[in-house]
């Protein structure tokens, strides 16, 4: 990179040949990071160029100290600060309208992941309410690993329980799941799962285990 230092009066000559839209913009961040972006780059492109996770959480920018929306075209040699919402876990679909190609690809990928996560959560809820609850099971992980493996294989869910949840949300017949569980011995009226929550202290896990043992039960998942 060849850099020319000049006086403030001659700054208009030091524009790196961008006045006619040729080449790439030079953008700075408050941390003195240097970015080269397309001539029509917008604020959202700056955020995604810095980091896709930063872009996903972006809500606005400051350009040379002034507040702008994410669709603002960023001028050459500007200092851009990305303002984020740390509680934001998904990009806005609207950004696809004005983001550049590279940013759009990252946004589309994030949207796909977000949609998959939504379906996984929905499928898990459906499975718990329509299949597991009547069998006295709180979560699928409460079953023996061998049972879970056979269930997943029978349903061609090769990528684990999240694959099962996704397919259930996508329309898989829960009747098939019930039939397979019945054949594996996980029938209505056989099991009872209990969720125990409370403050932790030394010896609590041992006391709980002893109580369960008296009733010929076991602990499947413990978090201390």
C-alpha positions as CSV (number, residue, x, y, z in Angstrom):
1,X,0.0,0.0,0.0
2,X,1.4,3.4,-1.0
3,X,0.3,6.2,1.3
4,X,0.7,9.9,0.7
5,X,0.7,12.4,3.6
6,X,-0.6,15.9,2.8
7,X,-1.8,19.0,4.4
8,X,-5.5,19.7,5.2
9,X,-5.6,22.3,2.4
10,X,-4.6,19.7,-0.1
11,X,-6.8,16.9,1.3
12,X,-9.0,17.0,-1.8
13,X,-6.1,15.7,-3.9
14,X,-5.6,12.7,-1.5
15,X,-8.7,10.8,-2.4
16,X,-7.1,7.7,-3.7
17,X,-8.8,8.1,-7.1
18,X,-12.3,7.4,-5.7
19,X,-14.1,10.5,-6.9
20,X,-15.2,8.7,-10.1
21,X,-16.2,5.5,-8.3
22,X,-13.1,3.7,-9.5
23,X,-11.3,1.3,-7.1
24,X,-12.3,0.7,-3.5
25,X,-13.2,3.0,-0.6
26,X,-10.9,3.5,2.3
27,X,-12.8,3.2,5.6
28,X,-11.4,3.6,9.1
29,X,-12.7,2.4,12.5
30,X,-12.3,4.1,15.9
31,X,-9.8,1.4,16.7
32,X,-7.7,2.6,13.7
33,X,-8.6,-0.5,11.6
34,X,-8.4,0.0,7.9
35,X,-11.0,-1.4,5.5
36,X,-11.1,-1.4,1.7
37,X,-14.7,-1.6,0.4
38,X,-16.6,-1.3,-2.8
39,X,-17.5,2.2,-4.0
40,X,-21.2,1.7,-3.1
41,X,-20.6,0.1,0.2
42,X,-23.1,0.8,3.0
43,X,-22.9,0.8,6.7
44,X,-24.0,-2.8,7.0
45,X,-21.2,-3.8,4.7
46,X,-18.7,-2.2,7.1
47,X,-20.1,-4.2,10.0
48,X,-20.0,-7.5,8.1
49,X,-16.5,-6.8,6.7
50,X,-15.3,-6.4,10.3
51,X,-17.0,-9.5,11.6
52,X,-20.2,-11.4,10.6
53,X,-21.2,-11.7,14.2
54,X,-20.8,-8.0,14.7
55,X,-22.8,-7.4,11.6
56,X,-25.6,-9.6,12.9
57,X,-25.9,-7.6,16.1
58,X,-25.6,-4.2,14.3
59,X,-28.4,-1.6,14.8
60,X,-26.9,1.6,13.6
61,X,-23.5,3.3,12.9
62,X,-21.8,6.5,13.6
63,X,-20.1,8.0,10.5
64,X,-17.6,10.7,11.5
65,X,-19.4,11.0,14.8
66,X,-22.9,11.3,13.3
67,X,-25.6,8.7,13.7
68,X,-26.9,6.9,10.6
69,X,-28.9,3.8,9.7
70,X,-27.4,0.6,8.4
71,X,-28.5,1.5,4.8
72,X,-26.4,4.7,4.7
73,X,-23.7,4.8,1.9
74,X,-20.4,5.3,3.7
75,X,-18.2,8.1,2.2
76,X,-14.6,7.5,1.4
77,X,-12.0,8.0,4.2
78,X,-14.8,8.1,6.8
79,X,-14.4,6.8,10.4
80,X,-17.2,4.3,11.0
81,X,-18.3,3.0,14.4
82,X,-20.7,0.1,14.5
83,X,-23.4,0.3,17.2
84,X,-24.7,-3.1,18.3
85,X,-27.4,-4.7,20.4
86,X,-25.7,-7.6,22.3
87,X,-29.1,-9.3,22.8
88,X,-29.7,-9.6,19.0
89,X,-29.1,-13.1,17.7
90,X,-30.3,-12.9,14.1
91,X,-29.9,-10.5,11.2
92,X,-32.7,-8.6,9.6
93,X,-34.0,-10.0,6.3
94,X,-34.5,-6.4,5.2
95,X,-30.7,-6.0,5.0
96,X,-30.6,-8.2,1.9
97,X,-32.2,-5.3,-0.1
98,X,-29.1,-3.0,0.2
99,X,-26.1,-5.1,1.4
100,X,-23.4,-5.9,-1.1
101,X,-22.9,-9.4,-2.4
102,X,-20.4,-10.5,0.2
103,X,-22.5,-9.3,3.0
104,X,-25.7,-10.8,1.5
105,X,-24.0,-14.2,1.5
106,X,-23.1,-13.9,5.2
107,X,-26.6,-12.7,6.0
108,X,-28.3,-15.5,4.1
109,X,-26.2,-18.1,5.8
110,X,-27.1,-16.6,9.2
111,X,-30.8,-16.5,8.3
112,X,-30.6,-20.2,7.4
113,X,-29.0,-21.1,10.8
114,X,-31.6,-19.0,12.6
115,X,-34.4,-20.7,10.8
116,X,-32.9,-24.1,11.6
117,X,-32.5,-23.2,15.3
118,X,-36.2,-22.1,15.3
119,X,-37.3,-25.4,13.8
120,X,-35.2,-27.4,16.2
121,X,-36.7,-25.7,19.2
122,X,-40.2,-26.1,17.8
123,X,-39.7,-29.8,17.0
124,X,-38.3,-30.4,20.5
125,X,-41.4,-28.9,22.0
126,X,-43.7,-30.9,19.7
127,X,-41.9,-34.1,20.5
128,X,-42.0,-33.5,24.3
129,X,-45.7,-32.6,24.3
130,X,-47.1,-35.2,21.8
131,X,-44.8,-38.2,22.4
132,X,-42.6,-38.1,25.4
133,X,-44.9,-36.6,28.0
134,X,-47.4,-39.4,27.8
135,X,-44.6,-41.9,28.3
136,X,-43.4,-40.1,31.5
137,X,-40.2,-38.8,29.7
138,X,-39.2,-35.2,30.2
139,X,-36.5,-35.1,27.5
140,X,-35.2,-37.5,24.9
141,X,-31.8,-37.5,26.6
142,X,-33.4,-39.2,29.6
143,X,-33.6,-42.4,27.5
144,X,-30.7,-44.9,27.3
145,X,-28.2,-44.0,24.6
146,X,-28.8,-47.3,22.9
147,X,-32.6,-46.5,22.7
148,X,-31.9,-43.1,21.3
149,X,-29.4,-44.4,18.7
150,X,-32.0,-47.0,17.5
151,X,-34.7,-44.4,17.3
152,X,-32.6,-42.0,15.3
153,X,-31.4,-44.7,12.9
154,X,-35.0,-46.0,12.4
155,X,-36.0,-42.4,11.4
156,X,-32.9,-41.8,9.3
157,X,-31.8,-38.9,11.6
158,X,-28.1,-39.3,11.0
159,X,-27.1,-36.0,12.5
160,X,-28.4,-36.6,16.1
161,X,-31.4,-35.4,18.1
162,X,-31.4,-32.0,16.5
163,X,-32.0,-33.7,13.2
164,X,-35.0,-35.5,14.7
165,X,-36.4,-32.2,16.2
166,X,-36.0,-30.4,12.8
167,X,-37.8,-33.2,10.9
168,X,-40.6,-33.2,13.5
169,X,-41.1,-29.5,13.0
170,X,-40.9,-30.0,9.3
171,X,-43.9,-32.3,9.4
172,X,-42.6,-35.8,10.3
173,X,-45.5,-38.0,11.6
174,X,-45.1,-38.2,15.4
175,X,-47.1,-41.5,15.1
176,X,-44.0,-43.1,13.6
177,X,-42.0,-42.0,16.6
178,X,-44.5,-43.4,19.0
179,X,-44.6,-46.7,17.2
180,X,-40.8,-47.1,17.2
181,X,-40.6,-46.1,20.9
182,X,-43.3,-48.7,21.7
183,X,-41.3,-51.4,19.9
184,X,-38.2,-50.3,21.9
185,X,-40.1,-50.8,25.2
186,X,-40.7,-47.1,25.8
187,X,-44.4,-47.4,26.3
188,X,-47.1,-45.4,28.1
189,X,-47.2,-46.1,31.8
190,X,-43.7,-47.6,32.1
191,X,-41.6,-44.6,33.0
192,X,-41.8,-41.6,35.2
193,X,-39.2,-38.8,34.9
194,X,-38.9,-36.2,37.7
195,X,-37.1,-32.8,37.3
196,X,-35.4,-31.8,40.6
197,X,-34.2,-28.2,40.9
198,X,-32.8,-26.2,43.8
199,X,-29.8,-24.5,45.2
200,X,-26.6,-26.6,45.2
201,X,-24.6,-27.5,48.3
202,X,-22.1,-30.2,49.3
203,X,-23.8,-33.5,49.5
204,X,-27.0,-32.6,47.8
205,X,-26.3,-34.8,44.8
206,X,-25.6,-37.8,47.1
207,X,-28.8,-37.2,49.1
208,X,-30.9,-37.1,45.9
209,X,-29.2,-40.2,44.6
210,X,-30.0,-42.1,47.8
211,X,-33.7,-41.1,47.6
212,X,-33.9,-42.2,44.0
213,X,-32.2,-45.5,44.8
214,X,-34.8,-46.3,47.5
215,X,-37.4,-46.1,44.7
216,X,-35.3,-48.1,42.3
217,X,-34.7,-45.0,40.1
218,X,-31.5,-43.5,38.7
219,X,-30.1,-40.2,37.8
220,X,-29.8,-39.5,34.1
221,X,-28.6,-35.9,33.9
222,X,-27.0,-34.0,36.8
223,X,-25.8,-30.4,36.7
224,X,-23.8,-29.3,39.8
